[in-house]
Amino acid sequence: MLADAFQGSARGGLLLTAAGTVGGLALMAFLTQDFGGDEPRPGSAGLLHVEDGKLSVGEVLAALSPARVQGRSAAYLRLLDGRF
């Protein structure tokens, strides 16, 4: 289906979708650029946190979250996160 979008009258729709996606991502980046400025480790939801090339210990409790695997309850553990 997507291969047909590069031909014929569907090109306009593909162009609008691509432009909207890029525009939406740019708008989100602009609107959220100052988030986390007052936090010591913004977004550290993993056991290890990488920021500015430095590795530090993240938030242990934030690294654990509930999950469902094949209908059973389980724990999800994030090992690494960061700002790159």
C-alpha positions as CSV (number, residue, x, y, z in Angstrom):
1,M,0.0,0.0,0.0
2,L,2.7,2.5,0.9
3,A,4.6,1.7,-2.3
4,D,1.6,3.0,-4.3
5,A,1.9,6.4,-2.5
6,F,5.0,7.3,-4.5
7,Q,3.1,7.1,-7.8
8,G,0.1,8.9,-9.2
9,S,-2.4,11.0,-7.3
10,A,-1.4,9.7,-3.9
11,R,1.8,11.7,-3.8
12,G,0.0,14.8,-2.4
13,G,-1.2,12.8,0.6
14,L,2.2,11.3,1.2
15,L,3.7,14.8,1.1
16,L,1.1,16.2,3.5
17,T,1.7,13.3,5.9
18,A,5.5,13.8,5.8
19,A,5.3,17.5,6.2
20,G,2.8,17.2,9.1
21,T,5.1,14.7,10.9
22,V,8.2,16.8,10.5
23,G,6.3,20.0,11.5
24,G,4.7,18.2,14.6
25,L,8.1,17.0,15.8
26,A,9.7,20.4,15.3
27,L,6.8,22.0,17.2
28,M,7.1,19.5,20.1
29,A,10.9,20.1,20.3
30,F,10.4,23.8,20.4
31,L,7.6,23.7,23.0
32,T,9.4,21.3,25.4
33,Q,13.0,22.6,25.1
34,D,13.0,24.0,28.7
35,F,11.4,21.0,30.4
36,G,13.5,19.4,33.1
37,G,15.7,22.4,33.6
38,D,15.0,22.4,37.4
39,E,15.5,18.7,37.8
40,P,18.9,17.3,38.9
41,R,18.6,14.3,36.4
42,P,15.7,15.0,34.1
43,G,14.1,11.9,32.8
44,S,16.3,9.5,34.7
45,A,13.9,6.5,34.7
46,G,16.6,3.9,34.4
47,L,19.2,2.3,36.7
48,L,22.0,4.2,34.8
49,H,21.7,7.6,33.4
50,V,23.9,9.1,30.6
51,E,24.0,12.9,30.1
52,D,26.7,15.0,28.5
53,G,28.9,12.0,28.2
54,K,28.8,11.2,32.0
55,L,27.4,8.1,33.5
56,S,25.5,8.4,36.8
57,V,23.1,6.3,38.9
58,G,19.5,6.9,38.0
59,E,16.3,6.6,40.0
60,V,16.0,3.0,41.2
61,L,12.2,3.2,42.0
62,A,11.5,5.0,38.7
63,A,13.3,2.2,36.8
64,L,10.7,-0.4,37.8
65,S,7.3,-0.4,36.3
66,P,4.4,-2.9,36.0
67,A,4.0,-4.9,32.8
68,R,1.7,-7.6,31.4
69,V,3.3,-10.5,29.6
70,Q,1.0,-13.1,28.2
71,G,-1.8,-12.2,30.6
72,R,0.5,-12.4,33.7
73,S,1.7,-9.5,35.8
74,A,5.4,-8.8,35.6
75,A,8.0,-6.1,36.4
76,Y,9.7,-4.1,33.7
77,L,13.2,-2.8,34.6
78,R,14.8,0.0,32.6
79,L,18.6,-0.4,32.7
80,L,19.8,2.7,30.7
81,D,18.4,6.0,29.8
82,G,19.8,9.4,29.1
83,R,19.9,12.6,27.1
84,F,22.0,12.4,24.0
